[in-house]
């Protein structure tokens, strides 16, 4: 499959609705005009983000607090506003054709961090208290405090989320003990098209600096995006294709620096309109040196890259149609030595990786009724991804050890409906298609070329009446994997494989009153073996291993259950979740006890599937005992077990119990925060042995880190300016993360000062 062969389908599918929408908008359009004001002083609030949930439309309030939504189809909507330093608020409105509705939204100052919107896995945008699943939104002040060089580093402090670390560039998120492609990373609801989930030396190729927010759904709740998301979904939201034409120019500029790597990043985004077009542009760049640890610098951990994006759309009352393009490039290192000592199994001197991702996206929506559907949306995403791993020979020269060239295409066609009556009912029915063409090369590669095709159909429904809410979803996936090389793997014949299965979920929420909710969720998930797990045979030097696939692998099937309690009251907000996820045929690379036949250095691992189970709990509370003072506590624990000959044994790379306690003084103009972050000792380790008889995994000591942050916010000419200074590991303590692949030799980063300036206008 090639991007050119799908370009014609992109234009035909996505641009057709635009002409009719533009012509009919003037006749049938309604409007919502309003203001955002401070509930305590009555003064206008500039720089507030105002949304219409049902349409996914967004505006920013002006210097006088005003906002304008024009060209709206007739209907009932929720208009919600949020801004740093205030609690979200909203108003319900009903718009008729040709009518302008006026609203006034008053935001109350609040030190609690609450989200006004969640879009991931819900079928549409909705209020943060309306979701049926454990969801975290990292945005606003929290995103500014936690912003790291990668998506994984930015979300790693959230409940139930950890980071697999192989240097700053080669970091991956882990949710509830699950990583790789069991955690689906999205950009505006679409797959990124990179190969982050295939190996420990591959990073997530998405720049977090210019993100509006990052939504995290924990557990198998990604039916709208794919059935393989057993761990969860991370969605980086930018709104690259504008859904409406803004009434004025808006955007953001960010500058960030950090001390531990002497790193610097800068980025800007603009959204405006010309004639009937909505236009968006974005640019960012990032550079960092080797990471400083309390014991010295860690070589081969530098990085440098850029990201460019542009989008345009035509929009009217009946819908919109648009295109966006993004070009992302990054060079980063994977360490091999520290203070003259080789990292076990690593390539001496480290490995340099050079990646580039180019994506073309088309998106369209028709917002008028078509049969049973109130709206129909189409989305098509084409990605070209190139990845080179540069090894060093004994003479110091570089060569391409492994290279990947991957083309992917994803298509979604979704019809949505909504009905108000005795029951409120809304949902979606959709078709999903995915294709991947992977070409592998290089002088020392163990992966193989292959193609993959997938088709799926899904249905998602929500019902609510009174205090009860019910959500159900079902999906059927079919996948075909076609090898590009028919050589046998470990004596097993290689052939085309077909996979198919149902996935589904059901959840119920009961609103107890007084801001309390309780709920439960059951989910069945399905994951197809990856190309690498099926067909690999050879060294993966940057991952410190010699990997052998298994062409006979069967799909993973997961059965998960969540129980959760939420509360949102004045001065108090919290959520506690307990879960269990049993996965049949859990695929992992088991050590064979041998060293590779080619180099005699790397331990040999072969893919196999055994039953596994993950049990744990996670939670977060925010308490405001005194006005503008907040105590925040977060925590999470997961136990991972793998069925062995005598029962269940510990799984490898399971994070220890972790928690954090913070005290924050937060007012609309400034904040101060101090806290501790701790992890317990992890001594439940995998019992396998390497080829020379040494343990593959050893216990990791616990640690406690002191952190602090402070910031200022001010308005100037209708723009919101923020400066945030964060200090991680204030005492420069030596600590080792159990998910770090280099922990046997090198510790994690030392004292790190991060300074971020951002202006939103």
Buried (B, 14 or more C-beta within 10 A) or exposed (E): BEBEEBBEBBEEBBBBBBEBBBEBBEEBBBBBBBBBBBBEEEEBBBBBBBBBBBBBBBBBBBBEBBBBBBBBBBBEBBBBBBBBBBBBBBBEBEBEEEEBBEBEBBBEBBBBBBBBBBBBBBBBBBBBBBBBBBBBBBBBBBBBBBBBBBBBBBBBBBBBBBBBBBBBBBBBBBBBBBBBBBBBBBBBBBBBBBBBBBBBBBBBBBBBBBBBBBBBBBBBBBBBBBBBBBBBBBBBBBBBBBBBBBBBEBBBBBBBBBBBBBBBBBBBBBBBBEEBBBBBBBBBBBBBBBBBBBEEBBBBBBBBBBBBBBBBBBBBBBBBBBBBBBBBBBBBBBBBBBEEEEBBBBBEBBBBBBBBBBBBBBBBBBBBEEEEBBBBBBBBBBBBBBBBBBBBEEEEEEEBBBBBBBBBBBBBBBBBBBEEEEEEBBBBBBBBBBBBBBBBEBEBBBBBBBBBBBBBEBBBBBBBEEEEBBBBBBBBBBBBBBBBEEEEBBEEEBEEBEBBBEBBBBBBBBBEEEBEBBBBBBBBBBBBBBBBBBBBBBBBBBBBBBBBBBBBBBBBBBBBBBBBBBBBEEBBBBBBBBBBBBBBBBBBBBBBEBBBEEEEBBBBBBBBBBBBBBBBBBBBBBBBEEEBBBBBBBBBBBBBBBBEEEEBBBBBBBBBBBBBBBEBBBBBEBBEBBBEBBBBEBEBBBEBEBBEEEEBBEEBBBBEBBBBBBBEBEBEEBBBBBBBBBBBBBEEBBBBBBBBBBBBBBBBBBBBEBBBBBBBB
